[in-house]
Amino acid sequence: MAEHLILSHITKAERYAELLPQLKALVSYERNAVANMANIASALRMAFGFFWVGFYLVEGQELVLGPFQGDIACTRIPCGRGVCGTAWAKAATQLVPDVEAFPGHIACSSSSRSEIVVPIKDAQGQVLGVIDVDSDQLDDFDEVDALHLEAIAELVAQCLR
Ligand code: SME
């Protein structure tokens, strides 16, 4: 497998575009979903310097913490709770420019200011988990992040099959 990433482009969209085929190549060599999610979390952190990036996976009526990069985080989130639980319940990406303005936001870190959570869905649209990215800056995510993280979520869904 490739043991390093090539990250040359400057804009965020270009960097995501450069990263996605490398992530596809990375996971194509490995069948274990945890190993693949661990490398994807690391690659996203390397590419964008995210404050916190990781996965929560559906287990019964809760999301359970999966591979991540960043500070220790809450391990279980009920369906419908917080930004992650809302992304699961609505099966839709949640873009949160100011976490303090999001009712029920779960503050794993007091430094977190904005957040994006993207559902990982199977072919039937059932949510298998979420990708959660946090920033210590307000309003740090936009539609470019949503679009590309949704493509990465599709890749992760294939790993979870
Ligand atoms: N803030 C999230 C909880 C997970 S941590 O950010 C890692 C939420 O409200 O669901």
Backbone and ligand atoms as CSV (ligand in chain L), in Angstrom:
chain,resi,resn,atom,element,x,y,z
A,1,MET,N,N,0.841,-1.205,0.000
A,1,MET,CA,C,0.000,0.000,0.000
A,1,MET,C,C,0.872,1.250,0.000
A,2,ALA,N,N,0.295,2.359,-0.461
A,2,ALA,CA,C,1.026,3.633,-0.410
A,2,ALA,C,C,1.209,4.025,1.048
A,3,GLU,N,N,2.399,4.422,1.413
A,3,GLU,CA,C,2.643,4.767,2.815
A,3,GLU,C,C,2.767,6.256,3.043
A,4,HIS,N,N,2.521,7.018,2.011
A,4,HIS,CA,C,2.510,8.466,2.187
A,4,HIS,C,C,1.452,9.056,1.271
A,5,LEU,N,N,1.046,10.283,1.592
A,5,LEU,CA,C,0.053,10.971,0.775
A,5,LEU,C,C,0.745,12.043,-0.041
A,6,ILE,N,N,0.217,12.279,-1.237
A,6,ILE,CA,C,0.703,13.406,-2.037
A,6,ILE,C,C,-0.338,14.510,-1.898
A,7,LEU,N,N,0.054,15.634,-1.333
A,7,LEU,CA,C,-0.878,16.733,-1.068
A,7,LEU,C,C,-0.253,18.027,-1.554
A,8,SER,N,N,-0.503,18.346,-2.823
A,8,SER,CA,C,0.200,19.489,-3.397
A,8,SER,C,C,-0.698,20.698,-3.638
A,9,HIS,N,N,-1.989,20.461,-3.840
A,9,HIS,CA,C,-2.831,21.576,-4.274
A,9,HIS,C,C,-3.217,22.499,-3.134
A,10,ILE,N,N,-3.597,23.697,-3.517
A,10,ILE,CA,C,-3.750,24.746,-2.516
A,10,ILE,C,C,-5.182,24.885,-2.021
A,11,THR,N,N,-6.158,24.928,-2.925
A,11,THR,CA,C,-7.514,25.161,-2.445
A,11,THR,C,C,-8.046,23.893,-1.776
A,12,LYS,N,N,-9.037,24.116,-0.935
A,12,LYS,CA,C,-9.632,22.992,-0.210
A,12,LYS,C,C,-10.250,21.978,-1.183
A,13,ALA,N,N,-10.956,22.468,-2.188
A,13,ALA,CA,C,-11.597,21.563,-3.152
A,13,ALA,C,C,-10.544,20.744,-3.903
A,14,GLU,N,N,-9.460,21.410,-4.295
A,14,GLU,CA,C,-8.381,20.694,-5.000
A,14,GLU,C,C,-7.749,19.641,-4.093
A,15,ARG,N,N,-7.606,19.991,-2.840
A,15,ARG,CA,C,-6.970,19.052,-1.902
A,15,ARG,C,C,-7.857,17.826,-1.680
A,16,TYR,N,N,-9.161,18.065,-1.539
A,16,TYR,CA,C,-10.082,16.918,-1.425
A,16,TYR,C,C,-10.016,16.071,-2.693
A,17,ALA,N,N,-9.999,16.741,-3.854
A,17,ALA,CA,C,-9.991,16.020,-5.136
A,17,ALA,C,C,-8.726,15.178,-5.262
A,18,GLU,N,N,-7.644,15.700,-4.728
A,18,GLU,CA,C,-6.372,14.977,-4.768
A,18,GLU,C,C,-6.367,13.808,-3.785
A,19,LEU,N,N,-7.055,14.015,-2.661
A,19,LEU,CA,C,-7.039,13.015,-1.591
A,19,LEU,C,C,-7.911,11.792,-1.925
A,20,LEU,N,N,-9.084,12.026,-2.517
A,20,LEU,CA,C,-10.053,10.928,-2.673
A,20,LEU,C,C,-9.496,9.701,-3.408
A,21,PRO,N,N,-8.848,9.868,-4.572
A,21,PRO,CA,C,-8.313,8.667,-5.230
A,21,PRO,C,C,-7.246,7.967,-4.397
A,22,GLN,N,N,-6.518,8.741,-3.590
A,22,GLN,CA,C,-5.495,8.122,-2.733
A,22,GLN,C,C,-6.153,7.316,-1.614
A,23,LEU,N,N,-7.281,7.820,-1.100
A,23,LEU,CA,C,-8.017,7.059,-0.084
A,23,LEU,C,C,-8.577,5.777,-0.696
A,24,LYS,N,N,-9.091,5.899,-1.922
A,24,LYS,CA,C,-9.623,4.700,-2.596
A,24,LYS,C,C,-8.530,3.664,-2.757
A,25,ALA,N,N,-7.346,4.098,-3.162
A,25,ALA,CA,C,-6.224,3.168,-3.338
A,25,ALA,C,C,-5.831,2.553,-1.996
A,26,LEU,N,N,-5.820,3.399,-0.966
A,26,LEU,CA,C,-5.414,2.941,0.372
A,26,LEU,C,C,-6.327,1.818,0.866
A,27,VAL,N,N,-7.648,2.000,0.718
A,27,VAL,CA,C,-8.571,0.998,1.260
A,27,VAL,C,C,-8.683,-0.233,0.356
A,28,SER,N,N,-8.265,-0.075,-0.900
A,28,SER,CA,C,-8.385,-1.220,-1.814
A,28,SER,C,C,-7.444,-2.358,-1.428
A,29,TYR,N,N,-6.441,-2.065,-0.627
A,29,TYR,CA,C,-5.467,-3.093,-0.223
A,29,TYR,C,C,-5.846,-3.786,1.077
A,30,GLU,N,N,-6.932,-3.330,1.717
A,30,GLU,CA,C,-7.220,-3.829,3.060
A,30,GLU,C,C,-8.720,-4.086,3.224
A,31,ARG,N,N,-9.086,-5.249,3.787
A,31,ARG,CA,C,-10.508,-5.584,3.965
A,31,ARG,C,C,-11.054,-5.171,5.313
A,32,ASN,N,N,-10.168,-4.905,6.279
A,32,ASN,CA,C,-10.649,-4.613,7.630
A,32,ASN,C,C,-11.145,-3.169,7.720
A,33,ALA,N,N,-12.426,-3.007,8.104
A,33,ALA,CA,C,-13.042,-1.673,8.108
A,33,ALA,C,C,-12.407,-0.759,9.153
A,34,VAL,N,N,-12.052,-1.298,10.317
A,34,VAL,CA,C,-11.446,-0.453,11.360
A,34,VAL,C,C,-10.098,0.089,10.887
A,35,ALA,N,N,-9.302,-0.786,10.271
A,35,ALA,CA,C,-8.001,-0.354,9.746
A,35,ALA,C,C,-8.186,0.750,8.703
A,36,ASN,N,N,-9.182,0.578,7.833
A,36,ASN,CA,C,-9.408,1.579,6.791
A,36,ASN,C,C,-9.910,2.900,7.371
A,37,MET,N,N,-10.827,2.837,8.329
A,37,MET,CA,C,-11.312,4.078,8.948
A,37,MET,C,C,-10.186,4.784,9.705
A,38,ALA,N,N,-9.315,4.007,10.341
A,38,ALA,CA,C,-8.180,4.603,11.067
A,38,ALA,C,C,-7.284,5.373,10.098
A,39,ASN,N,N,-7.004,4.779,8.951
A,39,ASN,CA,C,-6.144,5.470,7.980
A,39,ASN,C,C,-6.853,6.666,7.348
A,40,ILE,N,N,-8.154,6.555,7.120
A,40,ILE,CA,C,-8.888,7.694,6.544
A,40,ILE,C,C,-8.914,8.861,7.537
A,41,ALA,N,N,-9.132,8.566,8.821
A,41,ALA,CA,C,-9.111,9.645,9.830
A,41,ALA,C,C,-7.738,10.310,9.848
A,42,SER,N,N,-6.690,9.505,9.806
A,42,SER,CA,C,-5.332,10.058,9.808
A,42,SER,C,C,-5.080,10.891,8.551
A,43,ALA,N,N,-5.503,10.364,7.401
A,43,ALA,CA,C,-5.275,11.082,6.137
A,43,ALA,C,C,-5.997,12.428,6.135
A,44,LEU,N,N,-7.234,12.453,6.665
A,44,LEU,CA,C,-7.980,13.720,6.713
A,44,LEU,C,C,-7.293,14.716,7.644
A,45,ARG,N,N,-6.792,14.227,8.750
A,45,ARG,CA,C,-6.076,15.113,9.673
A,45,ARG,C,C,-4.787,15.641,9.023
A,46,MET,N,N,-4.062,14.740,8.317
A,46,MET,CA,C,-2.824,15.171,7.652
A,46,MET,C,C,-3.113,16.199,6.565
A,47,ALA,N,N,-4.205,15.972,5.823
A,47,ALA,CA,C,-4.503,16.836,4.675
A,47,ALA,C,C,-5.014,18.206,5.096
A,48,PHE,N,N,-5.801,18.247,6.170
A,48,PHE,CA,C,-6.486,19.505,6.512
A,48,PHE,C,C,-6.173,20.023,7.910
A,49,GLY,N,N,-5.438,19.244,8.699
A,49,GLY,CA,C,-5.108,19.695,10.057
A,49,GLY,C,C,-6.330,19.835,10.942
A,50,PHE,N,N,-7.350,19.004,10.685
A,50,PHE,CA,C,-8.579,19.124,11.469
A,50,PHE,C,C,-8.296,18.988,12.964
A,51,PHE,N,N,-9.042,19.741,13.747
A,51,PHE,CA,C,-8.917,19.708,15.213
A,51,PHE,C,C,-9.312,18.326,15.755
A,52,TRP,N,N,-10.399,17.785,15.210
A,52,TRP,CA,C,-10.846,16.433,15.574
A,52,TRP,C,C,-11.536,15.840,14.360
A,53,VAL,N,N,-11.202,14.608,14.026
A,53,VAL,CA,C,-11.885,13.932,12.915
A,53,VAL,C,C,-11.981,12.454,13.246
A,54,GLY,N,N,-13.171,11.905,13.072
A,54,GLY,CA,C,-13.301,10.488,13.379
A,54,GLY,C,C,-14.673,9.944,13.019
A,55,PHE,N,N,-14.868,8.711,13.439
A,55,PHE,CA,C,-16.068,7.962,13.079
A,55,PHE,C,C,-16.841,7.558,14.322
A,56,TYR,N,N,-18.155,7.580,14.200
A,56,TYR,CA,C,-19.049,6.914,15.158
A,56,TYR,C,C,-19.854,5.894,14.363
A,57,LEU,N,N,-20.019,4.707,14.930
A,57,LEU,CA,C,-20.731,3.637,14.222
A,57,LEU,C,C,-21.991,3.234,14.966
A,58,VAL,N,N,-23.053,2.978,14.204
A,58,VAL,CA,C,-24.331,2.582,14.795
A,58,VAL,C,C,-24.200,1.215,15.460
A,59,GLU,N,N,-24.663,1.176,16.722
A,59,GLU,CA,C,-24.731,-0.092,17.462
A,59,GLU,C,C,-26.035,-0.029,18.246
A,60,GLY,N,N,-27.052,-0.768,17.808
A,60,GLY,CA,C,-28.367,-0.693,18.446
A,60,GLY,C,C,-28.948,0.701,18.284
A,61,GLN,N,N,-29.298,1.332,19.415
A,61,GLN,CA,C,-29.889,2.671,19.387
A,61,GLN,C,C,-28.862,3.769,19.661
A,62,GLU,N,N,-27.582,3.401,19.596
A,62,GLU,CA,C,-26.529,4.373,19.901
A,62,GLU,C,C,-25.480,4.405,18.797
A,63,LEU,N,N,-24.762,5.535,18.765
A,63,LEU,CA,C,-23.519,5.616,17.995
A,63,LEU,C,C,-22.376,5.337,18.960
A,64,VAL,N,N,-21.432,4.523,18.536
A,64,VAL,CA,C,-20.278,4.199,19.384
A,64,VAL,C,C,-19.011,4.705,18.693
A,65,LEU,N,N,-18.152,5.312,19.475
A,65,LEU,CA,C,-16.906,5.892,18.957
A,65,LEU,C,C,-16.080,4.856,18.194
A,66,GLY,N,N,-15.615,5.266,17.029
A,66,GLY,CA,C,-14.739,4.424,16.215
A,66,GLY,C,C,-13.374,5.074,16.084
A,67,PRO,N,N,-12.618,4.700,15.053
A,67,PRO,CA,C,-11.293,5.289,14.862
A,67,PRO,C,C,-11.372,6.812,14.704
A,68,PHE,N,N,-10.424,7.510,15.305
A,68,PHE,CA,C,-10.425,8.980,15.228
A,68,PHE,C,C,-9.024,9.517,15.411
A,69,GLN,N,N,-8.890,10.818,15.135
A,69,GLN,CA,C,-7.656,11.568,15.390
A,69,GLN,C,C,-8.046,12.800,16.197
A,70,GLY,N,N,-7.400,12.986,17.309
A,70,GLY,CA,C,-7.705,14.149,18.143
A,70,GLY,C,C,-7.808,13.749,19.594
A,71,ASP,N,N,-8.344,14.669,20.396
A,71,ASP,CA,C,-8.478,14.408,21.834
A,71,ASP,C,C,-9.483,13.292,22.098
A,72,ILE,N,N,-9.381,12.683,23.283
A,72,ILE,CA,C,-10.358,11.668,23.654
A,72,ILE,C,C,-11.766,12.266,23.576
A,73,ALA,N,N,-12.750,11.411,23.248
A,73,ALA,CA,C,-14.096,11.915,22.965
A,73,ALA,C,C,-15.140,11.038,23.654
A,74,CYS,N,N,-16.386,11.537,23.682
A,74,CYS,CA,C,-17.459,10.742,24.274
A,74,CYS,C,C,-17.631,9.457,23.456
A,75,THR,N,N,-17.935,8.373,24.139
A,75,THR,CA,C,-17.917,7.078,23.462
A,75,THR,C,C,-19.277,6.668,22.900
A,76,ARG,N,N,-20.386,7.134,23.539
A,76,ARG,CA,C,-21.705,6.709,23.075
A,76,ARG,C,C,-22.634,7.908,22.932
A,77,ILE,N,N,-23.368,7.956,21.811
A,77,ILE,CA,C,-24.298,9.050,21.536
A,77,ILE,C,C,-25.638,8.429,21.119
A,78,PRO,N,N,-26.727,8.721,21.851
A,78,PRO,CA,C,-28.029,8.163,21.464
A,78,PRO,C,C,-28.541,8.746,20.141
A,79,CYS,N,N,-29.365,7.976,19.444
A,79,CYS,CA,C,-29.977,8.446,18.197
A,79,CYS,C,C,-30.743,9.741,18.464
A,80,GLY,N,N,-30.520,10.747,17.642
A,80,GLY,CA,C,-31.229,12.016,17.776
A,80,GLY,C,C,-30.552,13.014,18.698
A,81,ARG,N,N,-29.510,12.593,19.427
A,81,ARG,CA,C,-28.827,13.499,20.359
A,81,ARG,C,C,-27.601,14.140,19.704
A,82,GLY,N,N,-27.392,15.412,20.010
A,82,GLY,CA,C,-26.200,16.099,19.513
A,82,GLY,C,C,-26.206,16.203,17.994
A,83,VAL,N,N,-25.084,16.673,17.480
A,83,VAL,CA,C,-24.979,16.839,16.022
A,83,VAL,C,C,-24.888,15.457,15.352
A,84,CYS,N,N,-24.113,14.563,15.984
A,84,CYS,CA,C,-23.950,13.226,15.395
A,84,CYS,C,C,-25.267,12.459,15.385
A,85,GLY,N,N,-25.961,12.467,16.531
A,85,GLY,CA,C,-27.233,11.749,16.624
A,85,GLY,C,C,-28.287,12.327,15.702
A,86,THR,N,N,-28.211,13.640,15.459
A,86,THR,CA,C,-29.155,14.295,14.537
A,86,THR,C,C,-28.859,13.885,13.090
A,87,ALA,N,N,-27.556,13.839,12.734
A,87,ALA,CA,C,-27.182,13.409,11.370
A,87,ALA,C,C,-27.675,11.987,11.118
A,88,TRP,N,N,-27.611,11.154,12.160
A,88,TRP,CA,C,-28.118,9.778,12.047
A,88,TRP,C,C,-29.642,9.778,11.904
A,89,ALA,N,N,-30.327,10.451,12.832
A,89,ALA,CA,C,-31.799,10.428,12.826
A,89,ALA,C,C,-32.369,10.995,11.523
A,90,LYS,N,N,-31.736,12.036,10.991
A,90,LYS,CA,C,-32.242,12.676,9.765
A,90,LYS,C,C,-31.604,12.094,8.505
A,91,ALA,N,N,-30.588,11.228,8.695
A,91,ALA,CA,C,-29.837,10.669,7.557
A,91,ALA,C,C,-29.380,11.777,6.619
A,92,ALA,N,N,-28.903,12.867,7.233
A,92,ALA,CA,C,-28.515,14.036,6.430
A,92,ALA,C,C,-27.331,14.746,7.078
A,93,THR,N,N,-26.500,15.317,6.215
A,93,THR,CA,C,-25.325,16.073,6.684
A,93,THR,C,C,-25.759,17.260,7.534
A,94,GLN,N,N,-25.038,17.469,8.646
A,94,GLN,CA,C,-25.296,18.615,9.526
A,94,GLN,C,C,-24.077,19.537,9.474
A,95,LEU,N,N,-24.297,20.749,8.979
A,95,LEU,CA,C,-23.245,21.779,8.945
A,95,LEU,C,C,-23.547,22.751,10.073
A,96,VAL,N,N,-22.644,22.844,11.035
A,96,VAL,CA,C,-22.919,23.642,12.236
A,96,VAL,C,C,-21.850,24.726,12.375
A,97,PRO,N,N,-22.156,25.959,11.953
A,97,PRO,CA,C,-21.149,27.024,11.997
A,97,PRO,C,C,-20.770,27.454,13.418
A,98,ASP,N,N,-21.733,27.275,14.352
A,98,ASP,CA,C,-21.474,27.655,15.746
A,98,ASP,C,C,-22.112,26.588,16.637
A,99,VAL,N,N,-21.274,25.762,17.246
A,99,VAL,CA,C,-21.829,24.635,18.006
A,99,VAL,C,C,-22.697,25.099,19.181
A,100,GLU,N,N,-22.401,26.292,19.695
A,100,GLU,CA,C,-23.194,26.766,20.845
A,100,GLU,C,C,-24.622,27.112,20.437
A,101,ALA,N,N,-24.835,27.332,19.148
A,101,ALA,CA,C,-26.176,27.652,18.658
A,101,ALA,C,C,-26.949,26.393,18.253
A,102,PHE,N,N,-26.313,25.224,18.355
A,102,PHE,CA,C,-26.987,23.977,17.960
A,102,PHE,C,C,-27.607,23.348,19.204
A,103,PRO,N,N,-28.952,23.267,19.262
A,103,PRO,CA,C,-29.588,22.717,20.459
A,103,PRO,C,C,-29.144,21.269,20.715
A,104,GLY,N,N,-28.649,21.013,21.914
A,104,GLY,CA,C,-28.277,19.647,22.278
A,104,GLY,C,C,-26.884,19.238,21.849
A,105,HIS,N,N,-26.119,20.201,21.327
A,105,HIS,CA,C,-24.731,19.873,20.946
A,105,HIS,C,C,-24.007,19.225,22.125
A,106,ILE,N,N,-23.261,18.150,21.830
A,106,ILE,CA,C,-22.507,17.451,22.878
A,106,ILE,C,C,-21.070,17.950,22.826
A,107,ALA,N,N,-20.657,18.614,23.880
A,107,ALA,CA,C,-19.312,19.219,23.900
A,107,ALA,C,C,-18.297,18.213,24.429
A,108,CYS,N,N,-17.698,17.450,23.503
A,108,CYS,CA,C,-16.623,16.541,23.914
A,108,CYS,C,C,-15.397,17.357,24.287
A,109,SER,N,N,-15.203,18.470,23.587
A,109,SER,CA,C,-14.089,19.369,23.902
A,109,SER,C,C,-14.626,20.787,23.975
A,110,SER,N,N,-14.215,21.531,24.998
A,110,SER,CA,C,-14.683,22.922,25.130
A,110,SER,C,C,-14.046,23.800,24.056
A,111,SER,N,N,-13.023,23.292,23.356
A,111,SER,CA,C,-12.375,24.091,22.299
A,111,SER,C,C,-13.119,24.011,20.972
A,112,SER,N,N,-14.040,23.064,20.843
A,112,SER,CA,C,-14.756,22.904,19.574
A,112,SER,C,C,-15.697,24.075,19.340
A,113,ARG,N,N,-15.625,24.678,18.134
A,113,ARG,CA,C,-16.446,25.858,17.811
A,113,ARG,C,C,-17.417,25.612,16.648
A,114,SER,N,N,-16.977,24.840,15.664
A,114,SER,CA,C,-17.876,24.501,14.558
A,114,SER,C,C,-17.655,23.032,14.199
A,115,GLU,N,N,-18.624,22.492,13.442
A,115,GLU,CA,C,-18.615,21.037,13.264
A,115,GLU,C,C,-19.365,20.673,11.986
A,116,ILE,N,N,-18.940,19.572,11.367
A,116,ILE,CA,C,-19.726,18.982,10.272
A,116,ILE,C,C,-19.825,17.487,10.542
A,117,VAL,N,N,-21.023,16.968,10.378
A,117,VAL,CA,C,-21.231,15.527,10.556
A,117,VAL,C,C,-21.962,14.990,9.328
A,118,VAL,N,N,-21.376,13.952,8.738
A,118,VAL,CA,C,-21.894,13.375,7.495
A,118,VAL,C,C,-22.297,11.927,7.757
A,119,PRO,N,N,-23.514,11.549,7.419
A,119,PRO,CA,C,-23.910,10.145,7.623
A,119,PRO,C,C,-23.235,9.211,6.619
A,120,ILE,N,N,-22.933,8.017,7.090
A,120,ILE,CA,C,-22.422,6.943,6.227
A,120,ILE,C,C,-23.600,6.009,5.992
A,121,LYS,N,N,-24.034,5.888,4.725
A,121,LYS,CA,C,-25.260,5.128,4.438
A,121,LYS,C,C,-24.960,3.919,3.565
A,122,ASP,N,N,-25.715,2.843,3.795
A,122,ASP,CA,C,-25.577,1.687,2.905
A,122,ASP,C,C,-26.388,1.934,1.628
A,123,ALA,N,N,-26.401,0.944,0.744
A,123,ALA,CA,C,-27.048,1.123,-0.563
A,123,ALA,C,C,-28.541,1.383,-0.434
A,124,GLN,N,N,-29.150,0.947,0.691
A,124,GLN,CA,C,-30.585,1.168,0.922
A,124,GLN,C,C,-30.851,2.494,1.638
A,125,GLY,N,N,-29.812,3.229,1.949
A,125,GLY,CA,C,-29.986,4.514,2.633
A,125,GLY,C,C,-29.992,4.402,4.145
A,126,GLN,N,N,-29.777,3.195,4.656
A,126,GLN,CA,C,-29.710,2.993,6.112
A,126,GLN,C,C,-28.385,3.545,6.644
A,127,VAL,N,N,-28.465,4.280,7.765
A,127,VAL,CA,C,-27.248,4.888,8.313
A,127,VAL,C,C,-26.454,3.839,9.102
A,128,LEU,N,N,-25.177,3.710,8.733
A,128,LEU,CA,C,-24.269,2.750,9.383
A,128,LEU,C,C,-23.399,3.441,10.427
A,129,GLY,N,N,-23.249,4.751,10.277
A,129,GLY,CA,C,-22.391,5.516,11.176
A,129,GLY,C,C,-22.286,6.937,10.655
A,130,VAL,N,N,-21.364,7.700,11.212
A,130,VAL,CA,C,-21.157,9.077,10.755
A,130,VAL,C,C,-19.662,9.392,10.723
A,131,ILE,N,N,-19.314,10.364,9.880
A,131,ILE,CA,C,-17.995,11.006,9.964
A,131,ILE,C,C,-18.219,12.330,10.682
A,132,ASP,N,N,-17.451,12.582,11.718
A,132,ASP,CA,C,-17.577,13.815,12.506
A,132,ASP,C,C,-16.265,14.591,12.396
A,133,VAL,N,N,-16.356,15.857,12.011
A,133,VAL,CA,C,-15.167,16.717,11.969
A,133,VAL,C,C,-15.453,17.976,12.779
A,134,ASP,N,N,-14.544,18.285,13.685
A,134,ASP,CA,C,-14.692,19.464,14.548
A,134,ASP,C,C,-13.572,20.453,14.262
A,135,SER,N,N,-13.894,21.729,14.448
A,135,SER,CA,C,-12.876,22.789,14.331
A,135,SER,C,C,-12.865,23.632,15.593
A,136,ASP,N,N,-11.707,24.202,15.908
A,136,ASP,CA,C,-11.643,25.144,17.030
A,136,ASP,C,C,-11.874,26.583,16.553
A,137,GLN,N,N,-12.281,26.719,15.266
A,137,GLN,CA,C,-12.643,28.030,14.708
A,137,GLN,C,C,-14.136,28.037,14.383
A,138,LEU,N,N,-14.765,29.181,14.535
A,138,LEU,CA,C,-16.167,29.323,14.129
A,138,LEU,C,C,-16.286,29.215,12.614
A,139,ASP,N,N,-17.401,28.643,12.139
A,139,ASP,CA,C,-17.761,28.673,10.718
A,139,ASP,C,C,-16.632,28.162,9.815
A,140,ASP,N,N,-16.075,27.023,10.151
A,140,ASP,CA,C,-14.891,26.531,9.444
A,140,ASP,C,C,-15.227,25.540,8.335
A,141,PHE,N,N,-16.498,25.174,8.181
A,141,PHE,CA,C,-16.871,24.168,7.178
A,141,PHE,C,C,-17.942,24.725,6.253
A,142,ASP,N,N,-17.957,24.211,5.019
A,142,ASP,CA,C,-18.938,24.700,4.053
A,142,ASP,C,C,-19.362,23.561,3.126
A,143,GLU,N,N,-20.030,23.926,2.045
A,143,GLU,CA,C,-20.548,22.923,1.107
A,143,GLU,C,C,-19.429,22.120,0.437
A,144,VAL,N,N,-18.257,22.709,0.319
A,144,VAL,CA,C,-17.120,21.961,-0.263
A,144,VAL,C,C,-16.778,20.781,0.633
A,145,ASP,N,N,-16.722,21.044,1.952
A,145,ASP,CA,C,-16.470,19.947,2.894
A,145,ASP,C,C,-17.606,18.917,2.806
A,146,ALA,N,N,-18.849,19.406,2.793
A,146,ALA,CA,C,-19.997,18.496,2.780
A,146,ALA,C,C,-19.934,17.566,1.566
A,147,LEU,N,N,-19.723,18.161,0.402
A,147,LEU,CA,C,-19.688,17.391,-0.855
A,147,LEU,C,C,-18.613,16.302,-0.813
A,148,HIS,N,N,-17.426,16.680,-0.399
A,148,HIS,CA,C,-16.310,15.729,-0.452
A,148,HIS,C,C,-16.349,14.737,0.701
A,149,LEU,N,N,-16.782,15.179,1.873
A,149,LEU,CA,C,-16.895,14.217,2.981
A,149,LEU,C,C,-18.005,13.212,2.687
A,150,GLU,N,N,-19.036,13.629,1.942
A,150,GLU,CA,C,-20.086,12.676,1.548
A,150,GLU,C,C,-19.516,11.622,0.590
A,151,ALA,N,N,-18.612,12.028,-0.289
A,151,ALA,CA,C,-17.962,11.052,-1.183
A,151,ALA,C,C,-17.094,10.089,-0.367
A,152,ILE,N,N,-16.428,10.621,0.642
A,152,ILE,CA,C,-15.596,9.764,1.504
A,152,ILE,C,C,-16.492,8.835,2.322
A,153,ALA,N,N,-17.667,9.319,2.734
A,153,ALA,CA,C,-18.612,8.469,3.472
A,153,ALA,C,C,-19.062,7.287,2.615
A,154,GLU,N,N,-19.237,7.522,1.316
A,154,GLU,CA,C,-19.612,6.412,0.409
A,154,GLU,C,C,-18.512,5.365,0.359
A,155,LEU,N,N,-17.280,5.843,0.349
A,155,LEU,CA,C,-16.140,4.925,0.350
A,155,LEU,C,C,-16.114,4.101,1.644
A,156,VAL,N,N,-16.382,4.761,2.753
A,156,VAL,CA,C,-16.390,4.062,4.048
A,156,VAL,C,C,-17.533,3.046,4.085
A,157,ALA,N,N,-18.684,3.418,3.513
A,157,ALA,CA,C,-19.826,2.479,3.482
A,157,ALA,C,C,-19.428,1.198,2.775
A,158,GLN,N,N,-18.655,1.332,1.694
A,158,GLN,CA,C,-18.198,0.126,0.975
A,158,GLN,C,C,-17.287,-0.719,1.859
A,159,CYS,N,N,-16.479,-0.056,2.688
A,159,CYS,CA,C,-15.583,-0.798,3.607
A,159,CYS,C,C,-16.393,-1.532,4.682
A,160,LEU,N,N,-17.563,-0.999,5.034
A,160,LEU,CA,C,-18.359,-1.577,6.123
A,160,LEU,C,C,-19.265,-2.709,5.643
A,161,ARG,N,N,-19.345,-2.930,4.334
A,161,ARG,CA,C,-20.221,-3.994,3.810
A,161,ARG,C,C,-19.689,-5.372,4.140
L,1,SME,N1,N,-20.073,17.243,19.166
L,1,SME,C1,C,-20.615,15.974,18.801
L,1,SME,C2,C,-20.133,14.887,19.714
L,1,SME,C3,C,-18.904,14.206,19.226
L,1,SME,S1,S,-17.500,15.099,19.462
L,1,SME,O1,O,-17.582,16.359,18.749
L,1,SME,C4,C,-16.161,14.253,18.977
L,1,SME,C5,C,-22.140,16.013,18.804
L,1,SME,O2,O,-22.740,17.002,19.241
L,1,SME,O3,O,-22.730,15.044,18.375
